[in-house]
Amino acid sequence: MNNDMKLPPMQSPELMQSKESWRVFGIMSEFVSATERLRDIHPAVSIFGSARTPHDHPYYKLTEEIARLLSDAGFSVISGGGPGIMEAANKGAFYGKSSSVGLNIQLPHEQHNNPYQNISQTFHHFFTRKVMFVKFASAYVVMPGGFGTMDELMEALTLVQTGKTRKMPIILVGSKFWGGMVEWFKTSLLEEQMIAPGDMELIKVIDEPEQVVAAIFKHYETRGFEPSIAELEMQLNL
């Protein structure tokens, strides 16, 4: 072994524990900062989708159209703030009447902030970012995407299913893309009683942009978009 080669210094368990304790304050600061910054954006719709979708892809154009319709209808649009579908969502909202919100995440690769954000908030931790997607949304619109999109979708379904957040529209856009998964839900999860029959009603599969907006308004036609006191209390326990 070359004696000139320097190895990184070993860190004691005590030092690592100290760092872990201080990390809690960083997490707290992310929650406080984001809550203060986003508290006035209601009603809002969170849009999820792939970071890898190019500008000329039909999914990009479809997302941009949906976001523009939502923005013009009075909804702030929340996306992950990055490229691909996230950029399309922010872009559509940016040129609409309501706010375009980007919840950006620091990653070693793939993520860069898109320029179509009226309100931008950057996170170090995925879980604090996830809370903000849920906390301020009146609906979820899920475009085609990969593991990250699936993660956000399952998180939303689980929170609504278990009553940890209020019931709201969870809309999968693109029957061709999502159809196989929805069928698997029915033939595997439902048939083997891994979910209840009513759980299938938590999701809607829609293809047309105008129908996405209409489905959200229909869900809230008998009540306002503002969460009730009980629902606000529920969100405190996310």
Residue pairs with C-beta under 8 A, 6 or more apart in sequence:
26 124
27 125
27 128
30 123
30 124
30 125
30 128
31 128
31 131
33 121
34 103
34 121
34 123
34 128
34 132
35 132
35 135
37 119
37 121
38 101
38 119
38 121
38 132
38 135
38 136
39 136
41 76
41 78
41 99
41 101
41 119
41 136
42 76
42 136
42 138
42 225
42 226
43 74
43 75
43 76
43 138
43 225
43 226
44 75
44 76
44 77
44 78
44 99
44 101
44 136
44 137
44 138
45 70
45 75
45 76
45 77
45 78
45 137
45 138
45 139
45 140
45 141
45 216
46 78
46 79
46 133
46 134
46 136
46 137
46 139
46 140
46 141
47 63
47 66
47 67
47 77
47 78
47 79
47 85
47 86
47 89
47 140
47 141
47 142
47 143
48 79
48 80
48 85
48 133
48 140
48 141
48 142
48 143
48 145
48 148
48 149
48 152
48 153
49 59
49 63
49 84
49 85
49 86
49 88
49 89
49 142
49 143
49 144
49 145
49 149
50 59
50 84
50 85
50 143
50 144
50 145
50 146
50 148
50 149
51 80
51 82
51 83
51 84
51 85
51 86
51 110
51 111
51 145
51 148
52 83
52 84
52 110
52 146
53 59
53 60
53 63
53 84
53 85
53 88
53 144
54 60
54 84
59 85
59 88
59 143
59 144
59 174
60 84
60 85
60 87
60 88
61 88
62 143
62 173
62 174
62 209
63 85
63 88
63 89
63 92
63 143
63 173
64 88
64 89
64 91
64 92
65 92
65 209
66 89
66 92
66 141
66 173
66 209
66 212
66 213
67 77
67 79
67 88
67 89
67 90
67 91
67 92
67 93
67 96
67 100
68 92
68 93
68 95
68 96
69 92
69 96
69 209
69 210
69 212
69 213
70 77
70 92
70 93
70 96
70 98
70 141
70 212
70 213
70 216
71 77
71 92
71 93
71 94
71 95
71 96
71 97
71 98
71 99
71 100
72 96
72 97
72 98
73 213
73 217
74 97
74 98
75 98
75 138
75 216
76 93
76 98
76 99
76 100
76 101
77 89
77 90
77 92
77 93
77 96
77 98
77 99
77 100
77 101
78 101
78 102
78 103
78 132
78 133
78 136
78 137
79 85
79 86
79 87
79 89
79 90
79 100
79 101
79 102
79 103
80 86
80 102
80 103
80 104
80 105
80 111
80 129
80 148
81 90
81 102
81 103
81 104
81 105
81 113
81 114
81 117
81 120
81 121
81 122
82 102
82 104
82 105
82 110
82 111
82 112
82 113
82 114
83 110
83 111
83 112
83 114
85 143
85 144
85 145
85 149
86 102
86 114
87 114
87 116
89 100
89 143
90 100
90 101
90 102
90 114
90 116
90 117
91 100
91 114
91 116
93 99
93 100
93 101
93 116
93 118
94 100
94 116
94 117
94 118
95 116
99 118
99 119
100 116
100 117
100 118
100 119
101 117
101 118
101 119
101 120
101 121
102 113
102 114
102 116
102 117
102 119
102 120
102 121
103 121
103 123
103 129
103 132
103 133
104 111
104 113
104 120
104 121
104 122
104 123
105 111
105 122
105 123
105 124
105 126
105 129
106 122
106 123
106 124
113 120
113 122
121 132
123 129
123 132
130 152
130 155
131 238
133 152
133 156
134 155
134 156
134 159
134 165
134 235
134 238
135 235
135 238
137 168
138 168
138 216
138 220
138 225
139 168
139 169
139 170
139 171
139 216
139 219
140 152
140 153
140 156
140 168
140 169
140 170
140 171
141 171
141 173
141 212
142 149
142 152
142 153
142 156
142 170
142 171
142 172
142 173
142 178
143 149
143 173
143 174
144 173
144 174
144 177
144 178
153 170
153 172
156 170
157 170
157 199
157 202
157 203
158 164
159 165
159 238
160 166
160 167
160 168
160 170
160 202
161 195
161 199
161 202
163 234
164 234
164 237
164 238
165 231
165 234
165 235
165 238
166 227
166 228
166 231
166 234
166 235
167 202
168 219
169 204
169 215
169 216
169 219
170 202
170 203
170 204
171 203
171 204
171 205
171 206
171 212
171 215
171 216
172 178
172 182
172 203
172 204
172 205
172 206
173 205
173 206
173 207
173 212
174 205
174 207
175 205
175 206
175 207
178 205
179 205
182 203
182 205
185 195
185 200
186 200
188 194
189 195
190 197
190 199
190 200
204 215
206 212
206 215
227 235
